[in-house]
Amino acid sequence: MAEHIETHKEGAVLRVAFARPEKKNAITGAMYGALVEAFEAYAADDGLRALVLHGEGGSFTAGNDLRDFLGAGSFEGDPPAFAFIKAIHAAEKPVIVAVEGWAVGIGATILLHADLVFMARSATLRMPFTELGVVPEAGASRLLPRRHGRQVASELFFLQGGMSAQRAYEVGLCNAVTDDGGALPRALEAAEQIARLSPDVVKRTKRLMREPDDLMAHMTEEVRQFGECLRSDEMQAKLAFMTGAKG
């Protein structure tokens, strides 16, 4: 695993953690690679029946590490983040997410690919794509309006104040709101419940619930347009300013 991704097996449950709290768990390319490896290991291990994804240090993740992201170059081909989203999308076994603190950018869109989501009371979702000058990613532009309505999607894409845990619960983006510090214990409890079920029946049920698989084509188009936006002079200047201002 990469330095900032930690994995722990707890019986039939695999716990995967963003472990870069000094940077609010901002994700680098190496971390995405380690996350893909963790999901591949999860898929290959018949003894594992549920995966819980969470963040250390009071945050889920602040999204992409902008310095690392800017240094990645032209954004040609499949970027590391897309490989990770494809791994979650392809998961045949349950994925459970526990959110404390901020879930920003891909940290928020991950929730759309999870089977269960638990959020702490002070947790906040934010999708600042249009503010940054890019289109949404990870299938968010398809999944949010289809599942939760155009107005909820527009709220997240165009209004930049963030969405509270309570609001996320009201619109169906999370299963329950816990006290602060309680999201991970609640997610682990759910994982243990799932682990006691027939793994074959759980896989079959998840497969039957899967939406029509035009999502991969849609996500590929999102990545293409995201790359076009990213290569614009305006976006490059904005990213350079932001990383320089933080550094």
MARNUKOL-125603 format. One record per residue (C-alpha): x, y, z; residue in one letter. Coordinates in Angstrom, 3 decimals. Example, Ala and Ser with C-alpha at 12.3 -4.5 7.8 and 13.67 -1.06 7.14 Angstrom:
REM residues 2
      east     north        up  type
    12.300    -4.500     7.800     a
    13.670    -1.060     7.140     s
END
This chain:
REM residues 247
      east     north        up  type
     0.000     0.000     0.000     m
     1.019     3.623    -0.500     a
     2.189     5.538     2.532     e
    -1.129     7.311     2.999     h
    -3.553     4.416     2.432     i
    -4.016     1.956     5.283     e
    -5.847    -1.370     5.149     t
    -6.929    -3.603     8.008     h
    -8.692    -6.962     7.911     k
   -11.162    -7.397    10.735     e
   -12.651   -10.849    10.273     g
   -14.642   -10.754     7.039     a
   -14.450    -6.946     6.814     v
   -11.733    -4.983     5.006     l
   -11.230    -1.477     6.364     r
    -9.544     0.964     3.958     v
    -8.505     4.386     5.248     a
    -7.290     7.649     3.769     f
    -4.390     8.295     6.167     a
    -3.003    11.724     5.358     r
    -4.696    13.818     8.051     p
    -2.141    16.647     7.890     e
    -3.452    17.354     4.361     k
    -7.118    16.602     5.130     k
    -6.563    13.271     3.344     n
    -6.057    14.941    -0.051     a
    -5.480    12.162    -2.588     i
    -2.338    11.765    -4.710     t
    -1.831     9.568    -7.759     g
     0.087     7.057    -5.647     a
    -2.804     6.900    -3.201     m
    -5.241     6.195    -6.052     y
    -3.000     3.345    -7.163     g
    -3.027     1.903    -3.658     a
    -6.814     2.217    -3.475     l
    -7.175     0.263    -6.716     v
    -4.883    -2.424    -5.278     e
    -7.021    -2.566    -2.128     a
   -10.203    -3.058    -4.153     f
    -8.532    -5.735    -6.278     e
    -7.445    -7.543    -3.107     a
   -10.987    -7.260    -1.766     y
   -12.416    -8.788    -4.941     a
    -9.911   -11.654    -4.910     a
   -10.334   -12.669    -1.258     d
   -13.399   -14.888    -0.809     d
   -13.061   -14.501     2.951     g
   -13.813   -10.773     2.743     l
   -17.507    -9.911     2.532     r
   -17.689    -6.130     3.076     a
   -15.379    -3.136     2.635     l
   -15.514     0.035     4.742     v
   -13.859     3.179     3.355     l
   -13.160     6.077     5.730     h
   -10.692     8.834     6.561     g
    -8.331     9.329     9.496     e
    -7.993    12.500    11.531     g
   -11.525    13.861    11.416     g
   -11.879    14.259     7.627     s
   -13.004    11.883     4.892     f
   -11.004    13.514     2.088     t
   -10.484    17.006     0.695     a
   -10.391    15.516    -2.810     g
    -7.444    15.652    -5.183     n
    -4.109    16.968    -3.982     d
    -3.830    19.955    -6.313     l
    -0.035    20.031    -6.460     r
     0.076    16.359    -7.395     d
    -2.864    16.821    -9.768     f
    -1.199    19.745   -11.562     l
     2.055    17.831   -11.808     g
     0.317    14.916   -13.514     a
     0.463    16.772   -16.827     g
    -2.007    16.778   -19.694     s
    -4.642    14.445   -18.239     f
    -4.473    12.170   -21.272     e
    -5.718     8.570   -21.051     g
    -7.267     7.178   -17.893     d
    -6.241     9.350   -14.936     p
    -5.577     7.578   -11.609     p
    -8.828     8.864   -10.103     a
   -10.829     7.275   -12.929     f
    -9.149     3.909   -12.367     a
   -10.235     4.110    -8.730     f
   -13.836     5.025    -9.579     i
   -13.979     2.144   -12.065     k
   -12.782    -0.196    -9.322     a
   -15.579     0.934    -6.996     i
   -18.144     0.754    -9.788     h
   -17.053    -2.793   -10.636     a
   -17.093    -4.046    -7.030     a
   -19.369    -7.087    -6.761     e
   -19.288    -7.066    -2.963     k
   -20.660    -4.277    -0.741     p
   -18.800    -0.997    -0.263     v
   -19.690     1.077     2.799     i
   -18.497     4.654     3.353     v
   -18.110     6.476     6.674     a
   -17.802    10.265     6.422     v
   -16.468    12.580     9.114     e
   -15.615    16.202     8.361     g
   -15.245    17.267     4.745     w
   -15.920    15.139     1.663     a
   -14.869    17.335    -1.270     v
   -14.819    16.690    -5.025     g
   -14.156    13.021    -5.621     i
   -14.609    12.581    -1.871     g
   -18.261    13.451    -2.407     a
   -18.764    11.615    -5.707     t
   -17.445     8.387    -4.164     i
   -20.681     8.262    -2.179     l
   -22.655     7.773    -5.389     l
   -20.885     4.436    -5.930     h
   -21.236     3.132    -2.371     a
   -23.888     0.698    -1.205     d
   -24.280     2.296     2.229     l
   -23.184     5.711     3.511     v
   -23.033     6.937     7.103     f
   -22.225    10.565     7.880     m
   -21.317    12.292    11.126     a
   -23.499    15.228    12.102     r
   -20.900    17.891    11.282     s
   -19.825    16.269     7.996     a
   -20.197    18.304     4.797     t
   -20.286    17.346     1.112     l
   -18.945    19.724    -1.508     r
   -18.649    19.345    -5.280     m
   -16.736    22.461    -6.428     p
   -16.245    21.365   -10.032     f
   -17.909    24.299   -11.782     t
   -16.272    26.717    -9.341     e
   -12.889    25.291   -10.340     l
   -13.771    25.483   -14.041     g
   -14.309    21.799   -14.837     v
   -17.284    19.504   -15.365     v
   -18.281    16.929   -12.702     p
   -16.673    13.483   -12.687     e
   -17.213     9.920   -11.472     a
   -20.635     9.710   -13.098     g
   -22.022    12.461   -10.865     a
   -23.617    14.356   -13.755     s
   -25.645    11.230   -14.596     r
   -26.262     9.665   -11.184     l
   -27.271    12.730    -9.175     l
   -30.107    13.967   -11.421     p
   -31.295    10.428   -12.188     r
   -31.429     9.286    -8.561     r
   -31.977    12.458    -6.579     h
   -33.471    14.937    -9.056     g
   -32.168    17.788   -11.151     r
   -32.644    20.308    -8.348     q
   -30.470    18.364    -5.904     v
   -27.796    17.944    -8.595     a
   -27.892    21.668    -9.348     s
   -27.662    22.448    -5.633     e
   -24.402    20.518    -5.408     l
   -22.918    21.631    -8.732     f
   -23.873    25.315    -8.785     f
   -24.265    26.412    -5.148     l
   -20.916    26.198    -3.404     q
   -21.837    26.382     0.275     g
   -21.700    22.620     0.701     g
   -24.373    20.142     1.772     m
   -24.785    19.192     5.418     s
   -25.097    15.617     6.611     a
   -28.723    16.220     7.568     q
   -29.522    17.592     4.103     r
   -27.702    14.632     2.504     a
   -29.878    12.294     4.560     y
   -33.044    14.158     3.542     e
   -32.268    13.836    -0.185     v
   -31.163    10.206     0.091     g
   -27.400    10.559    -0.229     l
   -26.718     8.848     3.086     c
   -28.419     6.159     5.160     n
   -28.051     7.715     8.596     a
   -26.524    10.658    10.448     v
   -24.523     9.782    13.545     t
   -22.957    11.785    16.332     d
   -19.493    13.091    15.444     d
   -17.035    10.230    15.734     g
   -19.813     7.701    15.199     g
   -19.806     7.247    11.420     a
   -17.071     4.583    11.343     l
   -18.498     2.466    14.195     p
   -21.911     2.559    12.492     r
   -20.373     1.575     9.151     a
   -18.466    -1.306    10.770     l
   -21.653    -2.477    12.458     e
   -23.398    -2.548     9.071     a
   -20.438    -4.398     7.543     a
   -20.641    -7.062    10.257     e
   -24.346    -7.510     9.550     q
   -23.634    -7.999     5.854     i
   -20.789   -10.409     6.612     a
   -23.273   -12.763     8.275     r
   -25.370   -13.033     5.103     l
   -24.846   -15.474     2.255     s
   -22.042   -13.940     0.132     p
   -23.504   -15.426    -3.045     d
   -26.944   -13.950    -2.376     v
   -25.430   -10.565    -1.497     v
   -23.499   -10.525    -4.781     k
   -26.581   -11.562    -6.746     r
   -28.696    -8.894    -5.069     t
   -26.143    -6.164    -5.718     k
   -25.914    -7.253    -9.356     r
   -29.710    -7.069    -9.719     l
   -29.769    -3.570    -8.229     m
   -27.099    -2.287   -10.613     r
   -28.321     0.446   -12.930     e
   -28.240     0.002   -16.730     p
   -24.561    -0.059   -17.592     d
   -24.410     2.983   -19.828     d
   -22.687     4.651   -16.872     l
   -19.171     3.671   -17.991     m
   -19.684     5.348   -21.353     a
   -21.017     8.430   -19.587     h
   -18.051     8.518   -17.191     m
   -15.657     8.196   -20.128     t
   -17.292    11.230   -21.752     e
   -17.041    13.129   -18.446     e
   -13.309    12.367   -18.332     v
   -12.868    13.585   -21.912     r
   -14.646    16.865   -21.204     q
   -12.907    17.214   -17.825     f
    -9.588    16.951   -19.674     g
   -10.648    19.604   -22.190     e
   -11.547    21.964   -19.359     c
    -8.329    21.179   -17.515     l
    -6.165    21.979   -20.536     r
    -7.687    25.431   -20.997     s
    -5.425    28.412   -20.301     d
    -7.941    29.709   -17.753     e
    -7.926    26.458   -15.789     m
    -4.147    26.071   -15.884     q
    -3.734    29.607   -14.559     a
    -6.307    28.969   -11.842     k
    -4.643    25.740   -10.723     l
    -1.185    27.331   -10.755     a
    -2.493    30.206    -8.628     f
    -4.231    27.891    -6.168     m
    -1.240    25.597    -5.696     t
     1.114    28.533    -5.467     g
    -1.128    30.281    -2.950     a
    -1.108    27.175    -0.785     k
     2.490    26.606    -0.988     g
END
